[in-house]
Amino acid sequence: MTVIKPKVRGFICTTAHPDGCKASVKSQINYIKSRPHANGPKKVLVIGASMGYGLASRIAAAYSFNAATIGVIFDKPSNGSKCASSGWYNTAAFEEFAAEDGLYAKTVNGDAYSKEIKDKVIEIIKQDLGKVDAVIYSLAAPRRTTADGTVYSSVLKTVGKPYTNKTIDLKTNTVHDITVEPASEPEIEATVKVMGGEDWQDWINALKAADVIEDNAVTVAYSYIGPEMTHAIYADGSIGKAKDHLFETAKNITAADDGIKAYISVNKALVTQSSAAIPIVPLYISILYKVMKENGVHEGCIEQMYRLFNEKLYGDKVITDEECRIRLDDLEMQENIQTAVAAFWNQIATDNLADCTDLDGYNSDFYKLFGFGIDGVDYDADTDIQRTIPSLS
Ligand code: NAD
């Protein structure tokens, strides 16, 4: 038993609070329970299910539709002295609540890019569910090892030429210019290998070959577009190239014409472990939070995933833009929101940071990712850092 405090290093927190993670999962479950539901899938595979959009997808599917869920995660248990990763605690809590509510939930912990993990998942589907009717692909990974042992690392750089704009140093709360250098061709290729659609396609091929995916299944992967000040680093940058590939993959999966429909859902910019590492974007997000909260349209991952499942994907028909993408960034991209964000962006500097941003909201969401700062949790109390994920024990 020990008292756990946050220890932030760079873009991550190296500790996580099991009771805080549990309370956060509970509040996401309660949000979904409190809302009306569409008719949705019953057997859902979520790849990248332990944090951020993937965790919220799993919760939204399970608690909107009473769906059985299999989650693929890549997380560390506690070794007795160090905390487990927050994704581990989230998953332990999710399985515990699911069991209490009579919902099937199993988890596979390991590298989703590997054949071994795909085989394990297929075995569980065969044994327990027969077939899945929805596959959510929500990986955000820094690297991928392919079958031949090659390691590809993704980079967050521009394409073509350097780009200079404002960014925030969250350690010192100062705004300064940053120049992001262009990625080399091999770096762009590696980023596409990691964050593009190749592995998503591999998953769908493997599920089809094993006959464990329904003919009318739906599969969704997540992307981001954002406003102009983020384009050089995101939509037009190395990660954007990977997202273009993901989009092409969606078209290819659907074009196979065997009934499976693949969609890209363009989600809102939010604080997650992955987005915190992107230059320029955290400053944008902290302004966006202020503007969206002031306009009463702010959402977190769970509100976004509620809308995805209940309003966009499983209503009367799938609601997409003209390019067949689901737009959960609809509120973020509203003209009044973006005009207000741009006005703050143009004047923002270290000395007016508090007036132009919701930095407190940004920081609070960052700590919440690791289970800190959650209402009702006693952070001075001793807690057991060893938690089990029932289906893995
Ligand atoms: P996240 O870091 O919160 O979650 C990523 C998940 O992937 C975690 O559960 C992690 O454990 C899992 N994972 C990573 N590597 C893995 C591996 N090798 N095997 C198995 N699991 C692995 O990230 P997120 O922000 O929720 O991102 C999910 C998706 O949503 C990404 O495609 C991202 O680009 C997209 N997206 C994010 C935002 C945003 O602002 N955060 C906006 C739009 C779209």
Residues whose N, C-alpha, C, O or C-beta is under 5 A from the ligand:
A	BS01	NAD	G48 A49 S50 M51 G52 Y53 G54 V72 I73 F74 G87 G110 D111 A112 Y113 S138 L139 A140 A141 Y222 S223 Y224 N267 K268 A269 L270 T272 Q273 S274 S275
